[in-house]
Amino acid sequence: RNAKEQTFPEKNKPLDAPKQKGVYIILSPKGKVLHVGSRPRAKEGLHQRLRNHMNGSSSFIRNFLKGDGNQLRGRYKKTLI
């Protein structure tokens, strides 16, 4: 699969991510790598994991964005590998 950088969706816009297992990278608005994660099981795959980040349900968001996953929306980027 080709890695494609995308901005996290604005509020009330759908998340574009597959429901497959895989690896993802979260980048700052300036393109700095902030977090690399994986979803080894595919029940809801990368889509669910990234949605968890946007909802503040991850240690990365709790530690880096003080629990506010909405800060990802429209500013931060993701790359799916």
PyRosetta script that sets phi, psi and omega in degrees:
from pyrosetta import init, pose_from_sequence

init()
pose = pose_from_sequence("RNAKEQTFPEKNKPLDAPKQKGVYIILSPKGKVLHVGSRPRAKEGLHQRLRNHMNGSSSFIRNFLKGDGNQLRGRYKKTLI")
pose.set_psi(1, 138.5)
pose.set_omega(1, 177.2)
pose.set_phi(2, -81.5)
pose.set_psi(2, 134.3)
pose.set_omega(2, 178.1)
pose.set_phi(3, -74.3)
pose.set_psi(3, 132.5)
pose.set_omega(3, -179.3)
pose.set_phi(4, -131.3)
pose.set_psi(4, 124.0)
pose.set_omega(4, 179.4)
pose.set_phi(5, -80.9)
pose.set_psi(5, 130.2)
pose.set_omega(5, 179.1)
pose.set_phi(6, -137.0)
pose.set_psi(6, 147.3)
pose.set_omega(6, 174.4)
pose.set_phi(7, -79.3)
pose.set_psi(7, 141.7)
pose.set_omega(7, 174.4)
pose.set_phi(8, -59.0)
pose.set_psi(8, 146.5)
pose.set_omega(8, -175.2)
pose.set_phi(9, -67.2)
pose.set_psi(9, 152.1)
pose.set_omega(9, 173.2)
pose.set_phi(10, -65.6)
pose.set_psi(10, 166.4)
pose.set_omega(10, 177.5)
pose.set_phi(11, -55.8)
pose.set_psi(11, 140.0)
pose.set_omega(11, 179.8)
pose.set_phi(12, 67.5)
pose.set_psi(12, 12.6)
pose.set_omega(12, 174.9)
pose.set_phi(13, -107.0)
pose.set_psi(13, 147.7)
pose.set_omega(13, -177.6)
pose.set_phi(14, -72.8)
pose.set_psi(14, 150.9)
pose.set_omega(14, 176.1)
pose.set_phi(15, -82.0)
pose.set_psi(15, 129.1)
pose.set_omega(15, 177.2)
pose.set_phi(16, -97.8)
pose.set_psi(16, 96.5)
pose.set_omega(16, 178.6)
pose.set_phi(17, -157.1)
pose.set_psi(17, 144.3)
pose.set_omega(17, -177.5)
pose.set_phi(18, -74.4)
pose.set_psi(18, 156.3)
pose.set_omega(18, 175.9)
pose.set_phi(19, -94.6)
pose.set_psi(19, 46.4)
pose.set_omega(19, 179.7)
pose.set_phi(20, -124.2)
pose.set_psi(20, 162.8)
pose.set_omega(20, 175.3)
pose.set_phi(21, -72.0)
pose.set_psi(21, 160.2)
pose.set_omega(21, 179.1)
pose.set_phi(22, 165.6)
pose.set_psi(22, -170.5)
pose.set_omega(22, -178.6)
pose.set_phi(23, -118.0)
pose.set_psi(23, 145.0)
pose.set_omega(23, 178.5)
pose.set_phi(24, -136.6)
pose.set_psi(24, 156.2)
pose.set_omega(24, 177.3)
pose.set_phi(25, -126.6)
pose.set_psi(25, 133.2)
pose.set_omega(25, 173.9)
pose.set_phi(26, -105.1)
pose.set_psi(26, 128.9)
pose.set_omega(26, -177.0)
pose.set_phi(27, -115.9)
pose.set_psi(27, 148.3)
pose.set_omega(27, 175.4)
pose.set_phi(28, -69.2)
pose.set_psi(28, 168.5)
pose.set_omega(28, 176.5)
pose.set_phi(29, -57.5)
pose.set_psi(29, -24.2)
pose.set_omega(29, 179.4)
pose.set_phi(30, -92.9)
pose.set_psi(30, 2.2)
pose.set_omega(30, 176.2)
pose.set_phi(31, 93.4)
pose.set_psi(31, 7.5)
pose.set_omega(31, 178.7)
pose.set_phi(32, -78.6)
pose.set_psi(32, 134.6)
pose.set_omega(32, 178.1)
pose.set_phi(33, -69.8)
pose.set_psi(33, 123.2)
pose.set_omega(33, -179.1)
pose.set_phi(34, -107.9)
pose.set_psi(34, -31.8)
pose.set_omega(34, -174.1)
pose.set_phi(35, -157.2)
pose.set_psi(35, 136.7)
pose.set_omega(35, 172.5)
pose.set_phi(36, -121.3)
pose.set_psi(36, 129.0)
pose.set_omega(36, -178.7)
pose.set_phi(37, -139.8)
pose.set_psi(37, 171.1)
pose.set_omega(37, 178.3)
pose.set_phi(38, -140.9)
pose.set_psi(38, 160.7)
pose.set_omega(38, 175.2)
pose.set_phi(39, -128.5)
pose.set_psi(39, 92.9)
pose.set_omega(39, -174.7)
pose.set_phi(40, -73.2)
pose.set_psi(40, -21.0)
pose.set_omega(40, 177.3)
pose.set_phi(41, -108.1)
pose.set_psi(41, 150.5)
pose.set_omega(41, -168.5)
pose.set_phi(42, -108.7)
pose.set_psi(42, 16.9)
pose.set_omega(42, -177.3)
pose.set_phi(43, -50.3)
pose.set_psi(43, -59.9)
pose.set_omega(43, 171.8)
pose.set_phi(44, -120.0)
pose.set_psi(44, 1.4)
pose.set_omega(44, 170.4)
pose.set_phi(45, 53.5)
pose.set_psi(45, -144.2)
pose.set_omega(45, -177.3)
pose.set_phi(46, -62.4)
pose.set_psi(46, -34.6)
pose.set_omega(46, 179.7)
pose.set_phi(47, -56.5)
pose.set_psi(47, -49.0)
pose.set_omega(47, -179.4)
pose.set_phi(48, -65.4)
pose.set_psi(48, -43.1)
pose.set_omega(48, -177.1)
pose.set_phi(49, -64.4)
pose.set_psi(49, -43.5)
pose.set_omega(49, 179.3)
pose.set_phi(50, -68.5)
pose.set_psi(50, -35.4)
pose.set_omega(50, 175.5)
pose.set_phi(51, -63.4)
pose.set_psi(51, -39.3)
pose.set_omega(51, 175.4)
pose.set_phi(52, -58.3)
pose.set_psi(52, -43.3)
pose.set_omega(52, 177.8)
pose.set_phi(53, -60.5)
pose.set_psi(53, -45.4)
pose.set_omega(53, -178.3)
pose.set_phi(54, -66.0)
pose.set_psi(54, -27.8)
pose.set_omega(54, 178.8)
pose.set_phi(55, -87.7)
pose.set_psi(55, 0.4)
pose.set_omega(55, 179.3)
pose.set_phi(56, 79.8)
pose.set_psi(56, 15.8)
pose.set_omega(56, -176.7)
pose.set_phi(57, -97.3)
pose.set_psi(57, 48.7)
pose.set_omega(57, 177.0)
pose.set_phi(58, -150.4)
pose.set_psi(58, 152.5)
pose.set_omega(58, 179.4)
pose.set_phi(59, -65.5)
pose.set_psi(59, -33.4)
pose.set_omega(59, 177.9)
pose.set_phi(60, -59.1)
pose.set_psi(60, -48.5)
pose.set_omega(60, -179.2)
pose.set_phi(61, -68.1)
pose.set_psi(61, -41.8)
pose.set_omega(61, 178.4)
pose.set_phi(62, -59.0)
pose.set_psi(62, -41.9)
pose.set_omega(62, -176.9)
pose.set_phi(63, -82.6)
pose.set_psi(63, -40.4)
pose.set_omega(63, -173.2)
pose.set_phi(64, -89.0)
pose.set_psi(64, -39.4)
pose.set_omega(64, -177.5)
pose.set_phi(65, -115.6)
pose.set_psi(65, 22.5)
pose.set_omega(65, 177.6)
pose.set_phi(66, 52.9)
pose.set_psi(66, 36.9)
pose.set_omega(66, 175.7)
pose.set_phi(67, 83.8)
pose.set_psi(67, -0.7)
pose.set_omega(67, -177.3)
pose.set_phi(68, -100.5)
pose.set_psi(68, 86.4)
pose.set_omega(68, 180.0)
pose.set_phi(69, -66.6)
pose.set_psi(69, -18.1)
pose.set_omega(69, 177.6)
pose.set_phi(70, -62.7)
pose.set_psi(70, -21.1)
pose.set_omega(70, 178.0)
pose.set_phi(71, -63.2)
pose.set_psi(71, -23.3)
pose.set_omega(71, 177.5)
pose.set_phi(72, -65.5)
pose.set_psi(72, -33.8)
pose.set_omega(72, -171.4)
pose.set_phi(73, -62.2)
pose.set_psi(73, 124.5)
pose.set_omega(73, 174.4)
pose.set_phi(74, 75.3)
pose.set_psi(74, -2.5)
pose.set_omega(74, -176.7)
pose.set_phi(75, -125.9)
pose.set_psi(75, -53.2)
pose.set_omega(75, -177.2)
pose.set_phi(76, -82.0)
pose.set_psi(76, 160.3)
pose.set_omega(76, -177.4)
pose.set_phi(77, -119.5)
pose.set_psi(77, 161.9)
pose.set_omega(77, 176.9)
pose.set_phi(78, -134.1)
pose.set_psi(78, 147.0)
pose.set_omega(78, 172.9)
pose.set_phi(79, -126.2)
pose.set_psi(79, 130.3)
pose.set_omega(79, 179.8)
pose.set_phi(80, -105.4)
pose.set_psi(80, 132.1)
pose.set_omega(80, -176.9)
pose.set_phi(81, -117.5)
pose.dump_pdb("model.pdb")
